Amino acid sequence: MHSKSLLIISTAALLSLNSSIASSSWWDKGADLLKEVQEQAPDVLPSKTPSLSSLSSEDIQKAFKEALTQGSETVVSQLSIKDGFNSDKAIHIPLPKSLKTAQSMLDKVGMGNLMDDLELKLNRAAEAATPEAKALFVNAVKEMSFEDVQTIYNGPKDSATQYLRSKTGQDLQSKMRPIIENSLNEVGAISAYDKAISEYKDLPFVPNVKADLLKHVTDKGMDGMFYYLAKEEAAIRENPLKQSTEILKKVFGSN
């Protein structure tokens, strides 16, 4: 492709971004700019596009990745602190449904605090395991191709979250399970469960109950992380400048 044509493409892309900056979200501007570059230069890959201006498709791709990386880091930091799960009504991990009967019966005899203690410790285990997700999320974002970026930005509002879940879900579950298992023991969840069930079984005429605490906390912990990734993605779509990094300012800031 001749340098004159590339210059025209770059100039058109920049004008497209500048003309829409006041009326549309950065997400829309970025998607339009990517579309402009692809439509006018479909045979040029991002890594091979010459940079004839201060803004290139490579810059745009980098900005998209940086926004999603910081979004992932924000979520992990938010949920891994004390009460990150426990005090958040949206993602608080309740007792497994199979233990609701035991909870109700123990409440009636003044021992409901045993199940309350168990519920708290389930959330503590999830909080302790959440940091394991950070590296997986960051690596998944780094591996995004130009085509992945286009698919995400042309997709639904949680398309980046769906992408991260599809890329990290299986690994995240396998990495979190042993950490949660260890955490369940360390925070006393297993002993709390054993004590509550022991007291429950001493009550007359009660049905047997059992629960897979490890699976329950792993599943609910992952649900909580991806719930907030979707929230963070929505916030990023509206205003990436809240992260205030140089590449985001360069690509999406006012000129």
ZALOMAR-291778 format. One record per residue: residue number from 1; residue in three letters; x, y, z of N, C-alpha, C in turn. Coordinates in steps of 0.02 Angstrom, whole numbers, plus 50000, padded with zeros to 5 digits. Atoms other than C-alpha are relative to their C-alpha. Layout:
% ZALOMAR-291778
[NUM,ALA,[X,Y,Z],[X,Y,Z],[X,Y,Z]]
...
END
This chain:
% ZALOMAR-291778
[1,MET,[50042,49941,50000],[50000,50000,50000],[50044,50062,50000]]
[2,HIS,[49959,49940,50006],[50069,50173,49952],[49994,50042,50062]]
[3,SER,[50000,49958,49940],[50118,50296,50088],[49945,50052,49997]]
[4,LYS,[50053,49950,50006],[49994,50423,50019],[49933,49972,50023]]
[5,SER,[50063,50031,49980],[49849,50301,50043],[49998,49990,50075]]
[6,LEU,[49998,50010,49927],[49906,50260,50219],[49989,50065,50037]]
[7,LEU,[50008,49935,49968],[49915,50444,50261],[49927,50021,49999]]
[8,ILE,[50071,49984,50005],[49737,50467,50199],[49959,49961,50050]]
[9,ILE,[50035,50042,49953],[49678,50321,50304],[50008,50025,50071]]
[10,SER,[49986,49976,49932],[49763,50385,50461],[49964,50065,50013]]
[11,THR,[50032,49935,49991],[49696,50561,50434],[49924,49992,50007]]
[12,ALA,[50072,50011,49997],[49519,50499,50403],[49980,49970,50067]]
[13,ALA,[50014,50031,49936],[49525,50392,50558],[50001,50051,50057]]
[14,LEU,[49994,49948,49948],[49583,50538,50665],[49942,50048,49998]]
[15,LEU,[50056,49954,50007],[49449,50653,50595],[49936,49968,50025]]
[16,SER,[50059,50036,49977],[49318,50520,50629],[49996,50000,50076]]
[17,LEU,[49998,50002,49927],[49374,50507,50811],[49985,50070,50028]]
[18,ASN,[50008,49933,49973],[49383,50696,50838],[49929,50026,49991]]
[19,SER,[50066,49973,50013],[49214,50733,50760],[49947,49971,50045]]
[20,SER,[50051,50033,49960],[49122,50611,50873],[50013,50004,50075]]
[21,ILE,[49979,50004,49931],[49212,50643,51037],[49950,50031,50048]]
[22,ALA,[50046,49966,49955],[49078,50757,51107],[49934,49964,50008]]
[23,SER,[50067,50028,50001],[48928,50650,51067],[49995,49926,50012]]
[24,SER,[50004,50072,49990],[48973,50467,51088],[50050,49975,50051]]
[25,SER,[49955,50028,49949],[49058,50354,51213],[50066,49981,49968]]
[26,TRP,[49935,50020,50026],[49240,50307,51197],[49995,49932,49967]]
[27,TRP,[50007,50068,50028],[49184,50129,51161],[49978,50005,49927]]
[28,ASP,[50024,49990,50068],[49088,50186,51008],[50053,50031,49956]]
[29,LYS,[49947,49967,50039],[49229,50300,50952],[50054,49951,49981]]
[30,GLY,[49947,50049,50013],[49356,50161,50968],[49978,49949,49948]]
[31,ALA,[50026,50049,50047],[49246,50038,50874],[49997,50030,49929]]
[32,ASP,[50004,49967,50065],[49216,50164,50735],[50070,50008,49968]]
[33,LEU,[49932,49991,50025],[49402,50198,50720],[50029,49935,49974]]
[34,LEU,[49977,50065,50023],[49443,50014,50710],[49967,49980,49934]]
[35,LYS,[50036,50017,50061],[49309,49990,50579],[50027,50040,49940]]
[36,GLU,[49974,49957,50053],[49377,50136,50478],[50066,49973,49973]]
[37,VAL,[49934,50026,50020],[49553,50065,50477],[49992,49935,49962]]
[38,GLN,[50008,50065,50031],[49493,49890,50432],[49967,50006,49931]]
[39,GLU,[50036,49994,50063],[49375,49946,50293],[50045,50029,49945]]
[40,GLN,[49959,49967,50050],[49504,50055,50207],[50067,49966,49989]]
[41,ALA,[49936,50036,50008],[49655,49945,50236],[49994,49929,50027]]
[42,PRO,[50012,50067,49973],[49592,49766,50261],[50060,49953,49995]]
[43,ASP,[49944,50045,50010],[49755,49691,50202],[50059,50016,50046]]
[44,VAL,[49945,49980,49957],[49861,49778,50333],[49985,49979,50071]]
[45,LEU,[50008,50022,49931],[49880,49693,50502],[50024,50056,50046]]
[46,PRO,[49981,49947,49954],[49896,49804,50656],[50075,50005,50012]]
[47,SER,[49929,50000,49986],[50075,49751,50688],[50042,50026,49941]]
[48,LYS,[49964,49979,50059],[50122,49800,50510],[49978,50069,49975]]
[49,THR,[50024,49935,50022],[50028,49964,50498],[50051,50054,50017]]
[50,PRO,[49952,49948,49986],[50155,50106,50478],[49968,50056,50040]]
[51,SER,[50026,49946,49959],[50133,50244,50606],[50019,50066,49968]]
[52,LEU,[49987,49937,50034],[50117,50402,50502],[49971,50059,50037]]
[53,SER,[50027,49947,49959],[50032,50501,50639],[50011,49982,50073]]
[54,SER,[49990,50013,49928],[50029,50512,50828],[49952,49946,50025]]
[55,LEU,[50050,50049,49979],[49885,50387,50832],[49995,49945,49948]]
[56,SER,[50003,50057,50046],[49889,50214,50754],[49952,49948,50026]]
[57,SER,[50043,50055,49979],[49780,50059,50757],[50033,49959,50055]]
[58,GLU,[49962,50035,49947],[49917,49982,50866],[49988,50034,50067]]
[59,ASP,[50014,49962,49940],[49890,50122,50992],[49930,49983,50027]]
[60,ILE,[50070,50014,49981],[49703,50087,50992],[49994,49932,50032]]
[61,GLN,[50002,50068,49973],[49726,49901,51020],[50032,49998,50069]]
[62,LYS,[49966,49998,49936],[49847,49936,51161],[49956,50033,50053]]
[63,ALA,[50044,49965,49953],[49725,50057,51242],[49942,49955,50022]]
[64,PHE,[50054,50046,49983],[49583,49929,51233],[50025,49949,50051]]
[65,LYS,[49973,50051,49955],[49693,49799,51317],[50016,50029,50069]]
[66,GLU,[49982,49969,49936],[49754,49919,51450],[49938,50014,50042]]
[67,ALA,[50062,49986,49964],[49577,49970,51496],[49973,49937,50031]]
[68,LEU,[50026,50063,49974],[49523,49789,51515],[50046,49970,50054]]
[69,THR,[49953,50025,49949],[49681,49742,51612],[49988,50037,50065]]
[70,GLN,[50011,49962,49938],[49651,49882,51736],[49932,49985,50030]]
[71,GLY,[50066,50020,49974],[49468,49834,51749],[50005,49935,50038]]
[72,SER,[49991,50065,49966],[49519,49656,51795],[50035,50009,50066]]
[73,GLU,[49962,49989,49939],[49644,49717,51923],[49958,50035,50053]]
[74,THR,[50045,49965,49954],[49514,49832,52000],[49953,49951,50035]]
[75,VAL,[50047,50049,49973],[49392,49688,52023],[50035,49954,50051]]
[76,VAL,[49963,50045,49955],[49522,49572,52100],[50017,50036,50066]]
[77,SER,[49982,49962,49939],[49579,49708,52221],[49939,50012,50043]]
[78,GLN,[50062,49986,49963],[49400,49747,52270],[49975,49939,50039]]
[79,LEU,[50030,50059,49970],[49349,49568,52308],[50047,49960,50045]]
[80,SER,[49953,50040,49961],[49507,49501,52388],[50013,50028,50070]]
[81,ILE,[49991,49973,49933],[49501,49615,52541],[49949,49971,50048]]
[82,LYS,[50047,50023,49950],[49413,49573,52702],[49931,50029,49987]]
[83,ASP,[50069,49982,50014],[49224,49578,52674],[49987,50018,49927]]
[84,GLY,[50011,49988,50071],[49249,49594,52486],[49940,49961,49974]]
[85,PHE,[50059,50040,50015],[49121,49455,52469],[49947,50007,50055]]
[86,ASN,[50046,50007,49944],[49044,49447,52641],[49953,50059,50008]]
[87,SER,[50042,49941,49988],[48979,49627,52652],[49967,50027,49937]]
[88,ASP,[50029,49977,50063],[48926,49643,52471],[49937,49959,49984]]
[89,LYS,[50063,50035,50010],[48743,49600,52449],[49994,49969,49930]]
[90,ALA,[50006,50025,50069],[48765,49573,52262],[50034,49933,49991]]
[91,ILE,[49961,50061,50012],[48892,49433,52277],[50012,49959,50064]]
[92,HIS,[49992,50037,49937],[48884,49377,52460],[49982,49926,49989]]
[93,ILE,[50011,50072,50009],[48897,49187,52465],[49956,49973,50056]]
[94,PRO,[50045,50027,49949],[48749,49111,52556],[50018,49928,50015]]
[95,LEU,[49993,50071,49988],[48741,48940,52632],[49972,49961,49941]]
[96,PRO,[50030,50042,50052],[48710,48800,52507],[49927,49986,50016]]
[97,LYS,[50072,50013,49989],[48525,48767,52483],[49988,49938,50042]]
[98,SER,[50010,50063,49964],[48548,48593,52554],[50007,50009,50076]]
[99,LEU,[49992,49989,49928],[48591,48670,52724],[49946,50045,50028]]
[100,LYS,[50052,49955,49976],[48439,48783,52735],[49956,49966,50053]]
[101,THR,[50041,50037,49951],[48341,48648,52827],[50035,49998,50068]]
[102,ALA,[49961,50002,49938],[48480,48628,52955],[50002,50068,50033]]
[103,GLN,[49999,49933,49973],[48491,48816,52975],[49935,50017,50035]]
[104,SER,[50065,49986,49972],[48305,48831,53007],[49989,49962,50066]]
[105,MET,[50009,50040,49939],[48304,48690,53136],[50045,50025,50056]]
[106,LEU,[49954,49975,49949],[48456,48758,53228],[49977,50068,50027]]
[107,ASP,[50028,49936,49978],[48376,48931,53233],[49947,49990,50054]]
[108,LYS,[50056,50012,49955],[48227,48857,53323],[50024,49981,50070]]
[109,VAL,[49974,50022,49934],[48337,48789,53464],[50055,50047,50024]]
[110,GLY,[49953,49951,49977],[48443,48944,53481],[50072,49989,49981]]
[111,MET,[49932,50013,50022],[48596,48880,53388],[50012,50022,49927]]
[112,GLY,[49993,49976,50068],[48575,48973,53225],[50067,50034,49987]]
[113,ASN,[49935,49968,50007],[48740,49062,53258],[50053,49954,49970]]
[114,LEU,[49953,50048,50029],[48829,48903,53207],[50001,50004,49924]]
[115,MET,[50004,49994,50073],[48767,48918,53029],[50021,50070,49977]]
[116,ASP,[49977,49932,50017],[48797,49106,53030],[50076,50003,49996]]
[117,ASP,[49927,50002,49999],[48978,49073,53074],[50027,49963,49939]]
[118,LEU,[49980,50037,50059],[48992,48945,52935],[49994,50044,49937]]
[119,GLU,[50012,49957,50058],[48920,49068,52808],[50054,50053,49994]]
[120,LEU,[49947,49950,50000],[49045,49201,52858],[50065,49970,49974]]
[121,LYS,[49937,50031,50018],[49189,49080,52836],[50001,49977,49927]]
[122,LEU,[50003,50016,50071],[49131,49027,52664],[50021,50061,49959]]
[123,ASN,[49982,49938,50034],[49147,49208,52610],[50073,50018,50010]]
[124,ARG,[49929,49988,49987],[49318,49224,52692],[50043,49957,49954]]
[125,ALA,[49962,50045,50044],[49377,49075,52590],[50002,50027,49929]]
[126,ALA,[50003,49972,50068],[49320,49157,52427],[50045,50061,49996]]
[127,GLU,[49958,49940,50000],[49407,49320,52474],[50074,49981,49997]]
[128,ALA,[49930,50021,49999],[49569,49227,52507],[50023,49972,49933]]
[129,ALA,[49982,50033,50063],[49564,49137,52339],[49998,50047,49940]]
[130,THR,[50010,49955,50057],[49519,49286,52228],[50065,50024,49967]]
[131,PRO,[49939,49976,50033],[49698,49351,52199],[50029,49954,49947]]
[132,GLU,[49975,50048,50050],[49735,49193,52100],[49975,50018,49930]]
[133,ALA,[50029,49984,50065],[49626,49263,51961],[50039,50054,49962]]
[134,LYS,[49970,49941,50031],[49732,49417,51927],[50044,49982,49941]]
[135,ALA,[49953,50017,50054],[49871,49337,51824],[49964,49969,49941]]
[136,LEU,[50037,50032,50055],[49747,49234,51723],[49963,50052,49958]]
[137,PHE,[50035,49947,50036],[49643,49386,51677],[50049,50041,49958]]
[138,VAL,[49951,49957,50034],[49796,49490,51632],[50029,49964,49939]]
[139,ASN,[49972,50038,50056],[49869,49352,51523],[49950,49992,49943]]
[140,ALA,[50051,50007,50051],[49704,49326,51433],[49992,50064,49959]]
[141,VAL,[50005,49936,50035],[49695,49511,51390],[50060,50010,49954]]
[142,LYS,[49939,49991,50040],[49876,49513,51329],[49998,49959,49936]]
[143,GLU,[50003,50045,50057],[49838,49369,51211],[49946,50018,49950]]
[144,MET,[50053,49980,50046],[49691,49458,51129],[50029,50021,49933]]
[145,SER,[49979,49980,50067],[49712,49473,50942],[49960,50061,49978]]
[146,PHE,[50036,49943,50027],[49656,49620,50836],[49927,49979,49985]]
[147,GLU,[50067,50025,50015],[49508,49512,50782],[49959,49992,50064]]
[148,ASP,[50034,50005,49936],[49465,49478,50965],[49974,50068,50022]]
[149,VAL,[50018,49932,49980],[49464,49664,50999],[49938,50023,49960]]
[150,GLN,[50057,49980,50041],[49345,49695,50853],[49937,49964,50021]]
[151,THR,[50058,50039,49980],[49229,49555,50907],[49971,50026,50065]]
[152,ILE,[50021,49975,49934],[49223,49620,51085],[49965,50067,49994]]
[153,TYR,[50027,49933,50003],[49190,49799,51038],[49939,50006,49956]]
[154,ASN,[50062,50001,50039],[49055,49754,50913],[49947,49956,50033]]
[155,GLY,[50045,50046,49967],[48975,49633,51034],[49957,50033,50053]]
[156,PRO,[50043,49973,49946],[48853,49652,51181],[50042,50034,50054]]
[157,LYS,[49967,49959,49950],[48894,49759,51332],[50045,49962,50047]]
[158,ASP,[49956,50040,49957],[48974,49615,51426],[50044,49953,49958]]
[159,SER,[49962,50045,50044],[49068,49542,51278],[50071,49988,50023]]
[160,ALA,[49932,50010,49975],[49239,49571,51356],[50000,49952,50059]]
[161,THR,[50007,50045,49943],[49182,49484,51515],[49989,49929,49976]]
[162,GLN,[50012,50066,50028],[49116,49339,51412],[50065,49971,49971]]
[163,TYR,[49936,50022,50029],[49283,49331,51321],[50047,49975,50055]]
[164,LEU,[49955,50019,49946],[49381,49326,51484],[49976,49935,50034]]
[165,ARG,[50026,50061,49969],[49266,49192,51556],[50014,49940,49956]]
[166,SER,[49988,50057,50045],[49284,49083,51402],[50074,49981,49999]]
[167,LYS,[49928,50012,50003],[49474,49102,51406],[50029,49977,50066]]
[168,THR,[49969,50013,49934],[49503,49086,51594],[49959,49954,50044]]
[169,GLY,[50045,50036,49955],[49353,48994,51667],[50025,49934,50025]]
[170,GLN,[49978,50067,49980],[49422,48817,51667],[50064,50003,50042]]
[171,ASP,[49937,49993,49962],[49597,48867,51724],[49987,50032,50067]]
[172,LEU,[50015,49965,49938],[49526,48984,51854],[49969,49954,50051]]
[173,GLN,[50032,50047,49955],[49418,48849,51928],[50050,49950,50028]]
[174,SER,[49951,50049,49977],[49561,48724,51936],[50051,50031,50047]]
[175,LYS,[49952,49967,49957],[49677,48852,52016],[49970,50022,50066]]
[176,MET,[50033,49976,49939],[49550,48916,52140],[49981,49944,50048]]
[177,ARG,[50025,50054,49957],[49489,48748,52204],[50049,49982,50056]]
[178,PRO,[49955,50019,49944],[49647,48698,52301],[50010,50058,50049]]
[179,ILE,[49993,49943,49955],[49663,48875,52370],[49939,50006,50045]]
[180,ILE,[50061,49997,49961],[49482,48876,52425],[49997,49942,50050]]
[181,GLU,[49999,50058,49955],[49501,48702,52497],[50044,50014,50061]]
[182,ASN,[49954,49983,49946],[49649,48760,52599],[49970,50056,50044]]
[183,SER,[50029,49944,49964],[49559,48921,52646],[49942,49977,50044]]
[184,LEU,[50056,50026,49961],[49405,48826,52705],[50024,49970,50065]]
[185,ASN,[49971,50028,49938],[49516,48736,52829],[50031,50055,50043]]
[186,GLU,[49965,49948,49963],[49619,48889,52878],[49952,50047,50037]]
[187,VAL,[50047,49954,49968],[49470,49001,52914],[49951,49965,50046]]
[188,GLY,[50041,50038,49954],[49384,48862,53009],[49932,49982,49974]]
[189,ALA,[50065,50016,50028],[49241,48832,52889],[49983,49926,50007]]
[190,ILE,[50013,50072,49994],[49260,48643,52893],[49981,49981,50071]]
[191,SER,[50016,50016,49930],[49263,48635,53082],[49932,50030,50019]]
[192,ALA,[50065,49969,49986],[49115,48756,53087],[49944,49958,49971]]
[193,TYR,[50051,50043,50031],[49020,48644,52967],[49990,49937,50041]]
[194,ASP,[50005,50062,49961],[49060,48488,53067],[49963,50011,50066]]
[195,LYS,[50033,49985,49936],[49005,48571,53229],[49926,50012,49990]]
[196,ALA,[50071,49985,50013],[48842,48637,53155],[49962,49937,49983]]
[197,ILE,[50034,50062,50020],[48798,48470,53075],[49995,49952,50059]]
[198,SER,[50002,50044,49941],[48841,48376,53235],[49943,50020,50046]]
[199,GLU,[50055,49977,49958],[48722,48485,53334],[49932,49987,49966]]
[200,TYR,[50062,50011,50037],[48591,48470,53199],[49978,49927,50004]]
[201,LYS,[50016,50071,49999],[48600,48280,53196],[49976,49976,50068]]
[202,ASP,[50023,50018,49933],[48570,48276,53384],[49927,50019,50011]]
[203,LEU,[50070,49983,49994],[48399,48353,53356],[49957,49941,49978]]
[204,PRO,[50043,50058,50018],[48255,48228,53347],[49964,50010,49934]]
[205,PHE,[50041,50003,50060],[48173,48180,53184],[50019,50051,49946]]
[206,VAL,[49978,49954,50053],[48278,48285,53065],[50027,49959,49941]]
[207,PRO,[49974,50035,50059],[48320,48233,52886],[50075,50010,49994]]
[208,ASN,[49929,49994,50012],[48499,48203,52834],[50013,50057,49951]]
[209,VAL,[49980,49947,50046],[48587,48348,52749],[50074,49994,49986]]
[210,LYS,[49929,49998,50016],[48754,48366,52662],[50012,50055,49948]]
[211,ALA,[49985,49947,50047],[48842,48497,52559],[50072,49994,49976]]
[212,ASP,[49933,49997,50028],[48992,48510,52444],[50023,50073,50005]]
[213,LEU,[49980,49931,49987],[49066,48668,52518],[50052,50024,49949]]
[214,LEU,[49947,49981,50047],[49216,48668,52400],[49970,50022,49933]]
[215,LYS,[50032,49983,50064],[49110,48667,52242],[49958,50064,50006]]
[216,HIS,[50045,49943,49989],[48987,48792,52314],[50039,50066,50002]]
[217,VAL,[49962,49939,49993],[49119,48921,52361],[50037,50016,49935]]
[218,THR,[49965,49989,50064],[49217,48897,52198],[49953,50030,49948]]
[219,ASP,[50048,49976,50049],[49063,48921,52090],[49976,50071,50016]]
[220,LYS,[50026,49934,49980],[48995,49069,52188],[50056,50053,49998]]
[221,GLY,[49944,49953,50003],[49168,49148,52199],[50012,50023,49929]]
[222,MET,[49991,49982,50070],[49188,49143,52010],[49943,50043,49975]]
[223,ASP,[50058,49960,50020],[49012,49209,51985],[50008,50072,50024]]
[224,GLY,[49990,49933,49972],[49055,49357,52098],[50051,50039,49961]]
[225,MET,[49948,49965,50038],[49213,49399,52003],[49975,50022,49931]]
[226,PHE,[50023,49982,50067],[49130,49394,51832],[49941,50049,50003]]
[227,TYR,[50053,49949,49990],[48981,49493,51899],[50031,50069,50000]]
[228,TYR,[49969,49934,49996],[49097,49636,51941],[50044,50017,49940]]
[229,LEU,[49965,49986,50063],[49200,49616,51783],[49952,50031,49950]]
[230,ALA,[50050,49971,50045],[49040,49650,51687],[49984,50071,50020]]
[231,LYS,[50013,49932,49976],[49007,49803,51796],[50058,50046,49980]]
[232,GLU,[49941,49960,50016],[49185,49864,51768],[50003,50012,49925]]
[233,GLU,[50001,49992,50073],[49169,49834,51581],[49952,50055,49980]]
[234,ALA,[50049,49948,50016],[49013,49942,51577],[50028,50069,50017]]
[235,ALA,[49971,49936,49980],[49107,50080,51669],[50055,50021,49951]]
[236,ILE,[49947,49987,50047],[49255,50066,51551],[49972,50024,49933]]
[237,ARG,[50031,49979,50062],[49140,50082,51401],[49980,50074,50002]]
[238,GLU,[50022,49931,49993],[49078,50248,51469],[50058,50049,50007]]
[239,ASN,[49947,49952,49986],[49242,50325,51527],[50065,49967,50017]]
[240,PRO,[49936,50033,49986],[49413,50244,51509],[50049,50048,50034]]
[241,LEU,[49953,49951,49972],[49495,50405,51568],[50002,49997,50076]]
[242,LYS,[49997,50007,49928],[49453,50359,51747],[50062,49961,50021]]
[243,GLN,[49937,50035,49984],[49607,50246,51737],[50060,50047,49994]]
[244,SER,[49949,49947,50006],[49711,50398,51684],[50070,49975,49982]]
[245,THR,[49934,50020,50025],[49852,50308,51593],[50016,50039,49937]]
[246,GLU,[49978,49961,50057],[49953,50389,51456],[49970,49976,49934]]
[247,ILE,[50024,50025,50064],[49897,50274,51316],[49924,50013,49993]]
[248,LEU,[50071,49985,50003],[49713,50298,51361],[49988,50074,49986]]
[249,LYS,[50006,49929,50014],[49736,50486,51363],[50016,50014,49927]]
[250,LYS,[49979,49988,50068],[49825,50478,51196],[49946,49980,49950]]
[251,VAL,[50048,50026,50048],[49692,50374,51110],[49930,50031,50009]]
[252,PHE,[50069,49980,49989],[49532,50432,51193],[49991,50069,50030]]
[253,GLY,[50005,49934,49971],[49572,50602,51267],[49984,50053,49948]]
[254,SER,[50015,49945,50045],[49520,50768,51193],[50064,50027,49969]]
[255,ASN,[49942,49973,50035],[49638,50841,51065],[49992,50075,49990]]
END
